[in-house]
Amino acid sequence: MENENSPLELAVLAGRILLSNGAEIFRVQETMERIAASYHMDTFHVYAISNGIFACGMENGVAHTAEIRHVPLAPVHLGRVTAVNQLSREISQGKHSVPEAFARLREIETLPFTADWVQVLASGVGSGCFCYLFGGSPFDCVVAFFSGLMVYLFILLAGKRHLSKIMTNILASAVAAFCGLSLFELGMGHSMSHIIIGSIIPLVPGVPLTNSIRDFFNGDYISGTIRLIDTLLIASCIAIGVGFVLKVASIMGIAVGVPV
Amino acid sequence: MISLFDALIQLIVAFFATVSFAVLFQVPKNQYLWSGITGSLGWLCYLLVNQGYGSVVIASFAATLVLTALSRFFAVWRRTPITIFLICGLFPLVPGAGIYYTAYYFIMGDNAMAAVKGTETLKIAAAITLGIVLILSLPQKIFRLGLSKDRF
């Protein structure tokens, strides 16, 4: 049970929310140190990697340690990262007592995701737009829009069934390729490649790539490596899923065309 | 050279593409506009450099420079973690098409083209990395641009 008066526990909770919602290691450590300093802890040390936080500190002459283990599979929620950032700024200005800050953190921890249908729609719009940016015709974009909807519906479904991350990515990109291919074969769109590229975009590992680069930049090599492996793994999963569907199609004698 | 009209359409589409990812990553609603602008200006830079030099790698590098600098400025100005603008704005540059073409040629048995596309994908990723690292290395005060000092 967490002690609602302990700045150490407060810092660790803030760190955990940041880490599991897509912040980089540097921000996690900096925020935790800032919180500890604001409440005048005697000493405070923190070590964070992409799936764990270890912190120890001395409060009123008594040493405490805390440890968090976390599996980085949670979906990214940058709204929570922003909220914790804002709260830590207010804490350094001395606006909150420890129990107050705890209450705020608990609210931030449960900030809701946008409704499922909004996410699905955003995925569709994203797919359609990217299809256009990568050279698809407007007709291709409409097809990619529907294909993108299906991909995200599948991701949400897989999330509810607790499917593993690797399987989710392989199957979701297979869904993207299957939708793109079958809609194209039904006579919709001009370029199958552009439709499929648009519809796999919601799966592309932009977040782990960016965070990996930033962790390396800050000298957090272990976390950077973990996230780099995550990036490469997701990219391979996409390639496997798309490749599988295209191969099956070509074996079945469906011309999968020459990519442009 | 692309016409002004085409460039405008590309800007608008890139804006909506970026904003749709801002929605997916639960960026606060009052930052949608700015992450969209980061993404669309980055993409415009990519287009122009790609037209001028004909190299997607150099274009990705130049675009990353522009959008990382913009992200840093917005982060100071909007008092928000830079992550919000950087992740969303970078999305148009992340080589999704490269992954697709690599898989496509590999599966179709064209190993030479698969190697070409695979190498290009890795080069783009390296260009993005270099771009981000260069801009992150600049001192913070450059991005304050006359804003008061309490914004960090």
Interface residues (C-beta under 8 A of the other chain):
Chain A: G22 A23 E24 R27 V76 H77 L78 G79 R80 V81 T82 N85 Q86 R89 L111 F113 T114 V118 Q119 A122 S123 V125 G126 C129 F130 Y132 L133 F134 S193 I196 I197 I200 I201 P202 V204 P205 G206 V207 L209 T210 N211 I213 R214 F216 F217 A235 I238 A239 I240 V242 G243 L246 K247 S250 V256 P259
Chain B: Q10 V13 A14 F16 A17 S20 F21 V23 L24 F25 Q26 V27 P28 Q31 W43 R79 T80 P81 T83 I84 L86 I87 L90 F91 P92 V94 G96 A97 I99 Y100 Y101 T102 A103 Y104 F106 I107 M108 A125 I128 T129 I132 V133 L136 S137
